[in-house]
C-alpha cells in the first residue's frame, strides 16, 4: 500500500414510529421513499420490529442488494453494493465472531457497571453493533444503532443520563476489544439513534464521561428540521469517534425543496411531503470520511481518482507519484540487466 485517501460514506438515522392511528402501510411507503431518494450507504432505524425479510419487503428494498440486522427495536440496514459486513476478527473464517466478542463485553460491563446491571441490556433489543467496510482497502468502522430509554419507562432524567454514559462506556469497551484483537491503533465509530435525550444534555453527559474515560466521542451539532424544532428538544443525532465528519444534517420531510436537495426525485419528494404526518421523526444524515489505503496497482490503474493537492512541480500529488512509479518500473529492470552483465 502506497498511501491513503478518503471515501465519503453516508449514514441515515430514522425513528420509523408514527403517531397513534397513522397508517403503517403509508408509513412504510414514506420510509422506503426516503431511503431510495437519499441512497445512503447505511441506515440506522429505531422502533422497527419487523423481521428481516419483512423489513426489506415492507420498505420495498431489493434483498439482493440490501441486508439488515435482526432485532426488535434498533436495526441497521446497509447497501451491500457499497458496504460489506465483517463478521469475524482475525484471518479468514477462523477468527473470533464479532457478535461473540460483543456479548463478552456486555457480560463484563454488567459485572462492573451497576447502571448496566440495573438496566436490561442483555436482551439486546434497544441497540445493535456491527463492523462494516467499504472495500478491502478501507478501514472497517464500528456502526452502532441505539434507541435510548424514554421517560415513559419510569426513568427520570438523571437515570437516563447514567444509562447513556454507561452505554458509551460499553461501546468504547467493544471498540478497544476489537482494536486489541485486530492489532490496529485506531478504529472509527459511528453511533446513530433516537437517544430520547436532548443533544445539549448529551453533550454535558459526554463531558462528564471524558473526565473518567477518555473515549474521544464527539456529538456534531446540526440545524434541526422545522418540524422537530417545535418539539421540546433534539433527540436524534450521531455520536462519532475517530472519523472525520463532513456534515450532519436533517432534511425536512414536509418540504419538497429540502428533500430534493437531499437527492430525492421530485415525484418521491412530493409523495413524502403529502404523507409526512405518518412519521413522528425527521431523518438525520451524517456524511463521514473513512480512510482508504491505495495500493501500487491502484495508483497505476486509477490516475483519474487522484487527489487535487499539488506538488512543487505543479502536478497533482498522486499523479506525481504515478509518474515516478512508472519511471521506476522502467529503470529498475534496466539496472538489473546491467548488474547481471557486469557480473558476467
N, C-alpha and C positions, 0 to 999 in steps of 0.2 A: 504494500500500500504506500502510495507516494504522498498523499496529502488529505486534507479534509475540506469538504464543502458542506452546505446545509440544505436540507429539504424541508419545505413547508408542509405541515400536517394540520388538518382542521378537525377539531373536536366539537361536536354539538351536544349540548346538555338540555334535557327537556323533561319536566314532570308531565306525564300524559294523563293525569287525573282531570276530571271535569266536574262542574257544578252538579248538584243533585237534579235529576230529571233530564240531564243532557243525553243526547243520543250517542251510544257507543259506536255505532256504525259511522256516524258523521265525524266523530272524534278521531276514529281510526283513519278515515279518509284525509283529515287535516294533517295528522302526524305523517302519513305516507307522503302527502304533497310537500310538507316541509323538508323531509329527508331527500326526496327526489329533486326538489327545487334547489337545495343548497349543496347537494353532493358531498357531504363530509366524509372524511376517512373513517371516523369513529363516532358513534352515537352513545351517549350515556342517558338511560331512561330511568325514571322513578315512577312508582305506583304502577308498575307493569307486571301483572301476574299471569300473563298468557304463557302457555307452553311454547317451546322454541319453534316448532313447526307452525303453531297457530299464530305466533307473533309475526313471523315472516309473511304468512298468508294474510293476516288481518291488515298489515301495513303494506301489502302488495309489493314485497321485496323479493327479488329473484333468489331462491335458495341456492342456485348455482354460483351466485356472486356474493351474497350476504350470509353472515354467520352470527349467532347470538349465544351468549352465555345462558345457562339455566339459572333459575332463581324465582323468587316470589315477588320481590319488590324492586330491588335495584338490578338493572340489566345493562350489559354492554353489547352493542351491535357494531360490527365492523365490516367494511367493504373488503372482501378477500382479494379483489383485484389490486388493492392498494396496500393492504396490511396483512401480515401473517402472524398467527399466534405461536409463541414459543412456549411449549408445554413442559419442557424439561430443562434442568440446569446441569450442564455437563455435556460431554461429547455424545453425539448421536442420540439414539433412543434409550441408551442405558443410563442416562443421567437421572437425577432425582426429580420427581414430579413437582412442579411449581405449587400445585394445589396442596400436596402433602407438606411442603415447606411452609406454606401459609397457615395450614391447620396447626402445625407445630408452634409457630409464632403466636397464634391465638391462645393455645394452651399455656404457654409460658407467660404471656401477658396477663391472662386471667389469674394465674397463681400469684403474680407480683403486683397487680394493679387492682385495688379494691373497687374502683369505679367500673372496670370491665367485668369484674366478678359479679357485681350487683346488677349489671345490665346484661340481658341475654344475647351476647354476641355470638354464642356458639351455634345458634340456628342459622346464621349467615343470611338472614332474609333481607337485611337492610343495606348490605354492601356486597361488592364483588371486586376482586382484584385479578388481573392477568397481565402477562407481558406480551407486547406487540412490537413488531418490527416492520419497517417499510420494505426492506430487501436485505439480502445477506451482507451488504456493505454498511447498512445503517445500524446505529446502536439501539438495542431494544429499550423500550420505555415501559415503566410500570404504570398501567392505567387502572384507575380506581373509580368506581361509581358508588355514591353514598346517599342514602336518604336519612337525614338526621331525625331524631325523635322530636315529636311536637308536644305542645303543652296539653293536648287532649289525652296524652298518655299518663297524665298525672305528674309530670316532671316540671318543676319550676325552672326559672331561667338559670339559676346557679348550677343546678344539676345537669341541665343540658350543656352548659359550658364545660363542665367537668368531663362529660361524655365525649364532647368534641375534642378536647385536649387529649383524652385517653385514646381516642381513635387515631389521632395524628401520631401519637407515640407508637401505636401498633403498626401503622403504615410505615413509619420510619424504621421500626424493627424488621419488618419484611424486606424493606429496601437494603438494609445493612446485611441481612442474611443472604440475600441474592448476590450482593456485591462480593461477599466473602466466598460464596460457592463458585462464582464465575471469575473471581480474580481481577475484577475491574476496580478502578479508583473512583468512579462516579457513575451514577445512574439517574436518568431523568424520571420524574414522577408527575403525572397529570391526574389530579383528583377533581372530579366533577360531580355536582349534585345539587339537590334541594336540601340545604342544611337545616332548614327550619330555625335559623338563627341569623339575625341581621348581619350584614357584612361588616358593619362597624364594630359590633360585639365580637365577631370572629377575629377581626384584626387585633383587638385588645387581648383576646384569649391566646392568640398566636404569639404576641409579645411576652406573655407570661410563660408560655411553653419554652420559648427560646432562652429564657433565663436559666432553665434547668436542663433542657435537652436541645442543643443546637442542631436543629433539623434542616435549616436552610429553606423552609417553606415560605412562600410569599403568596399573597392574595391580590391579584391585579384588580384594580377598580375599573369600572366602566359606567357609561351612561345608561341608566335603567330605562326600559321602554315606557312609553306614556301610560299604558295600562297598569304596569307594575308600580309606577311612581304613585299611583293612587292607593297602593297598599301601605301598611304601616312600615315595612322595611323590605330591603332587597335580600332575598334568601337563596337565590340561585346564582352560583358563581363557581370559580375554579380556584383550587389551591395547587400551586406548582412548585417544583423543586428541580434545580439543575437542568432546566430547559429555557431557552430564550423565547419569550413570547412576543410575537409581533403585535398582536392586538387581541383584545377581548371585547365583544360587542353583543348587544341584544337587538334583534330586529323585531319590529312591531308587527304582530300578525293581524292588526286591524288597519294596516296602512300598506297599500299596494306598492307605493314607491319604495318603502323600506324593504319589502320582500324582493322586488326586482333588483335592487342594489345588492341583495344577498345572493342573487343568482337565479331566483325563481322566474320561470317564463310568465308572461302576462296572464295567460289563462289559468295557470296554477295559483298565481298571486291573487287573482280575483276570487277563486274558489275558497282560498284560505280566509280572506277578509270576510266573505259572506258567512263563513261558519266559525269565525274565531271565538264566538261565545261558548263553544263546546269544550274549550280548554281553559283551565284556571291560570296557567303559567305561559309566559312567552319564552321562546327558545333563546339560549345564550350560546354564542360560538367563540371558541378560542383558537387562534392560529399560532402554533409554536414552531420553532426551528429545531430540527433534530440533526445531530452530526451524522455525516455520511462520509466514510473513507473512500478515497479514489485510488484505484489500482493503476499500475502502469498500462495495462491493456486498455482500461477505460480512457486514460489520457490520450492514447494513440487513436482510439476509435471514435471518441466523442468530443472533438475540439469545439463543436458548436455549443456545448454546455459550459464553456469556460467562463470564469469569473470576469468581471469588467475592471477589476483592480489593475492598475498599470505598473510596469516596471520602468526603470530609468531609460530603457531603450524605446519606450513608448508602446510596447506590445502589451496586451492583456497578460496578467500574471501566468495563467495556466497555458496560454498559447506560447509564451516564452519557454515554459517548462517542456511543452511538447516538442518545440523546435530543438532544444538542447538534447532531449531524449532521443529523437530521431538521428541527430548528428552523432551521438554516442554509438547508436546501433550500427551506423555505417563505419565509424572509425575503429571500434573495438575489434571486429573481425580482421581488419587490415593489420592492426598491431599484432594480433595473434599470429597471423601468417608470417609477418616479418620476423617475429621472435623465433618461430619454428625454423625459418630459413637461416637465421643466424646460428642456431644450434647445429643445423646440418652442415 
